[in-house]
Amino acid sequence: MAAERFAVAVVGGGHNGLVAAAYCARAGLRTVLVERRDVIGGATLSQPIWPGYTVSVASYVCSLLDPRIVADLDLPAFGYQAYRKDPASFTPLADGRSLLLGADDQDNAREVRAFDERDVAGLHAFEAEATRLGSLLFESFADPEPSFAAFDDATQATLRGSAAEFVERYVRTPVLQATLATDGLIGTNAGPRAPGTAYVLAHHYAGRALGVQGAWGFVRGGMGAVSAAIAGAARAHGAEVRAGVPVERIALRDGRASCLELRDGSVIEADAILVSADPQTTFLRLLERDAVPPALYAKARDWSANGVSFKLNLALGELPNFSARPGTLEQPHHRATIHVAPSIDYLQTAYSDAQTQGISREPMLECFMQTPTDPSLAPSGKHILSVFAQYFPYTRSDRPWHSEDRAAIADLIVATLARYAPNIPGAIEHRQMLAPPDLEALIGLPGGHIFHGELLPGQIYEDRFPLRTGIDGLYLCGSGTHPGGCVSGFPGRRAATAAIGDLAVGVL
Ligand SMILES: Cc1cc2nc3c(=O)[nH]c(=O)nc-3n(C[C@H](O)[C@H](O)[C@H](O)COP(=O)(O)OP(=O)(O)OC[C@H]3O[C@@H](n4cnc5c(N)ncnc54)[C@H](O)[C@@H]3O)c2cc1C
């Protein structure tokens, strides 16, 4: 079979691979993208899991997508539309109280005052500092040579600290502390008192997709609409986007990456190869061992990527009826991120339980419902409750995963939610359960790690994988490179910029 020839070949059709392909095609380079699965999007995917429903299978909210990418690729012309989630968070308590926070300072003050007057000013000061840090991070996300060491000492010290320490500096109400600290724990195999979780928190304040530093929102049509829009832009610029095409091997010729060997036996030759598969897949599986620089091989082997997040998608026949804010008719809190996070101690126990028992017996939960603001995603009157739960490690401390664990954990999560909204168990019509081993099998995330590896100091900035791999012609363009995970597009854009530059000056 004759090899096809392209200027650029991209491995993996997650949103970062798509961004890379779109930029390369836009630069006039003949570009092909090949995705292993039959669907594109990777972890940024909507699927009709149940009849009449469109489910954001993995990621569900958006903040970090780089506005420059949205503008450069004219994503709104391809159907991308994000809107702010407001209120932002709702945290019910078992005693019937609750905390609802959103965009309005006066509403927030009223909510916080009901717990502790002093925290009104504290929350304000926290938000100012978190958005300042988020803004600093955003400004460094496109850096070709990212350097954590370039931050001033005080900033580095804060980011190397724990999420708990950070929030406790500003506020004292346990439910407020826990609500704010959860941003430091998402996807992370660490408790709220672990060093570096303040960085994860700040990372979640880095986004500007909604036009407000640190604000989060939904994408109309679900997260798959992000990938579909980028793919649309890539195709419009002439890129070929092919799904159902697993790459078996990246082959070198004369020391440089020269072609992709596909499972069907065919070969794609390219001047530049950009890989958005995670670093472990790339360096431990797709390349021959002797082709990988030893330091990179060791880094991939030792990479920390023990995913702890369990995704439970539920179809509900009615909205949750929270004891703290009763009613099944839509109310503002139904549009917010619904947290089960009553205190830092609760979150710490959720983590330490997993160390001693294998899984959290009382998990931290983050739940989202887009259907109140985008009813097109479900049949009339029905809703999707998307639950993100921790800690359920891929490598358990007690024993390996058993297939019946999924249902037991889903039941545990539902029982936890039922303490706050007792109608949920009876409202469930369908459920999709994704434990870390399922995220690995389905989406191809080794260890089921949602960010292609921890986003803690030691694995960020100069310590993440370099986009230039040290193998001529081979670039990393996925979340394994700076600035790491989340739906941001930065890794894809950075790698495309480097490859386009190298091709232009004839380095390749
Ligand atoms: C459950 C979950 C919830 C999340 N929630 C959010 C959220 O709400 N907001 C947010 O911003 N982020 C969230 N994230 C993180 C975010 O989704 C990811 O960081 C991001 O989507 C990763 O994008 P990527 O393009 O770098 O990689 P991926 O999306 O992982 O794409 C890599 C692609 O490469 C393909 N591939 C791998 N090997 C091969 C091969 N040999 N041949 C061809 N193709 C291959 C894979 O199939 C995959 O499609 C979540 C992630 C998960 C899993």
PDBQT file of the ligand as one rigid body, heavy atoms in Angstrom, charges set to zero:
ROOT
HETATM    1  C1  LIG A 601     -14.621  12.858  33.637  1.00  0.00    +0.000 C 
HETATM    2  C2  LIG A 601     -13.894  14.114  33.208  1.00  0.00    +0.000 A 
HETATM    3  C3  LIG A 601     -14.416  15.347  33.543  1.00  0.00    +0.000 A 
HETATM    4  C4  LIG A 601     -13.744  16.512  33.172  1.00  0.00    +0.000 A 
HETATM    5  N1  LIG A 601     -14.334  17.723  33.412  1.00  0.00    +0.000 NA
HETATM    6  C5  LIG A 601     -13.805  18.841  32.863  1.00  0.00    +0.000 A 
HETATM    7  C6  LIG A 601     -14.552  20.052  32.832  1.00  0.00    +0.000 A 
HETATM    8  O1  LIG A 601     -15.704  20.108  33.236  1.00  0.00    +0.000 OA
HETATM    9  N2  LIG A 601     -13.952  21.148  32.282  1.00  0.00    +0.000 N 
HETATM   10  C7  LIG A 601     -12.685  21.117  31.768  1.00  0.00    +0.000 A 
HETATM   11  O2  LIG A 601     -12.189  22.146  31.300  1.00  0.00    +0.000 OA
HETATM   12  N3  LIG A 601     -11.973  19.958  31.753  1.00  0.00    +0.000 NA
HETATM   13  C8  LIG A 601     -12.524  18.835  32.259  1.00  0.00    +0.000 A 
HETATM   14  N4  LIG A 601     -11.856  17.631  32.168  1.00  0.00    +0.000 N 
HETATM   15  C9  LIG A 601     -10.496  17.616  31.596  1.00  0.00    +0.000 C 
HETATM   16  C10 LIG A 601     -10.521  17.799  30.097  1.00  0.00    +0.000 C 
HETATM   17  O3  LIG A 601     -11.650  17.178  29.553  1.00  0.00    +0.000 OA
HETATM   18  C11 LIG A 601      -9.267  17.228  29.470  1.00  0.00    +0.000 C 
HETATM   19  O4  LIG A 601      -8.125  17.783  30.116  1.00  0.00    +0.000 OA
HETATM   20  C12 LIG A 601      -9.185  17.563  27.994  1.00  0.00    +0.000 C 
HETATM   21  O5  LIG A 601     -10.413  17.299  27.334  1.00  0.00    +0.000 OA
HETATM   22  C13 LIG A 601      -8.078  16.765  27.351  1.00  0.00    +0.000 C 
HETATM   23  O6  LIG A 601      -7.994  17.120  26.002  1.00  0.00    +0.000 OA
HETATM   24  P1  LIG A 601      -6.810  16.571  25.078  1.00  0.00    +0.000 P 
HETATM   25  O7  LIG A 601      -7.161  16.931  23.682  1.00  0.00    +0.000 OA
HETATM   26  O8  LIG A 601      -5.518  17.067  25.610  1.00  0.00    +0.000 OA
HETATM   27  O9  LIG A 601      -6.808  15.001  25.287  1.00  0.00    +0.000 OA
HETATM   28  P2  LIG A 601      -7.949  13.908  25.093  1.00  0.00    +0.000 P 
HETATM   29  O10 LIG A 601      -9.283  14.524  25.117  1.00  0.00    +0.000 OA
HETATM   30  O11 LIG A 601      -7.636  12.826  26.050  1.00  0.00    +0.000 OA
HETATM   31  O12 LIG A 601      -7.697  13.413  23.601  1.00  0.00    +0.000 OA
HETATM   32  C14 LIG A 601      -6.654  12.533  23.249  1.00  0.00    +0.000 C 
HETATM   33  C15 LIG A 601      -7.167  11.737  22.082  1.00  0.00    +0.000 C 
HETATM   34  O13 LIG A 601      -6.115  10.930  21.560  1.00  0.00    +0.000 OA
HETATM   35  C16 LIG A 601      -6.704   9.740  21.108  1.00  0.00    +0.000 C 
HETATM   36  N5  LIG A 601      -5.678   8.706  20.961  1.00  0.00    +0.000 N 
HETATM   37  C17 LIG A 601      -4.965   8.110  21.959  1.00  0.00    +0.000 A 
HETATM   38  N6  LIG A 601      -4.157   7.178  21.444  1.00  0.00    +0.000 NA
HETATM   39  C18 LIG A 601      -4.340   7.180  20.089  1.00  0.00    +0.000 A 
HETATM   40  C19 LIG A 601      -3.804   6.417  19.028  1.00  0.00    +0.000 A 
HETATM   41  N7  LIG A 601      -2.895   5.441  19.229  1.00  0.00    +0.000 N 
HETATM   42  N8  LIG A 601      -4.229   6.672  17.759  1.00  0.00    +0.000 NA
HETATM   43  C20 LIG A 601      -5.149   7.656  17.529  1.00  0.00    +0.000 A 
HETATM   44  N9  LIG A 601      -5.708   8.372  18.519  1.00  0.00    +0.000 NA
HETATM   45  C21 LIG A 601      -5.304   8.159  19.786  1.00  0.00    +0.000 A 
HETATM   46  C22 LIG A 601      -7.718   9.410  22.177  1.00  0.00    +0.000 C 
HETATM   47  O14 LIG A 601      -8.685   8.485  21.731  1.00  0.00    +0.000 OA
HETATM   48  C23 LIG A 601      -8.306  10.795  22.457  1.00  0.00    +0.000 C 
HETATM   49  O15 LIG A 601      -9.428  11.071  21.658  1.00  0.00    +0.000 OA
HETATM   50  C24 LIG A 601     -12.521  16.443  32.479  1.00  0.00    +0.000 A 
HETATM   51  C25 LIG A 601     -12.012  15.198  32.103  1.00  0.00    +0.000 A 
HETATM   52  C26 LIG A 601     -12.698  14.039  32.446  1.00  0.00    +0.000 A 
HETATM   53  C27 LIG A 601     -12.153  12.712  32.010  1.00  0.00    +0.000 C 
ENDROOT
TORSDOF 0
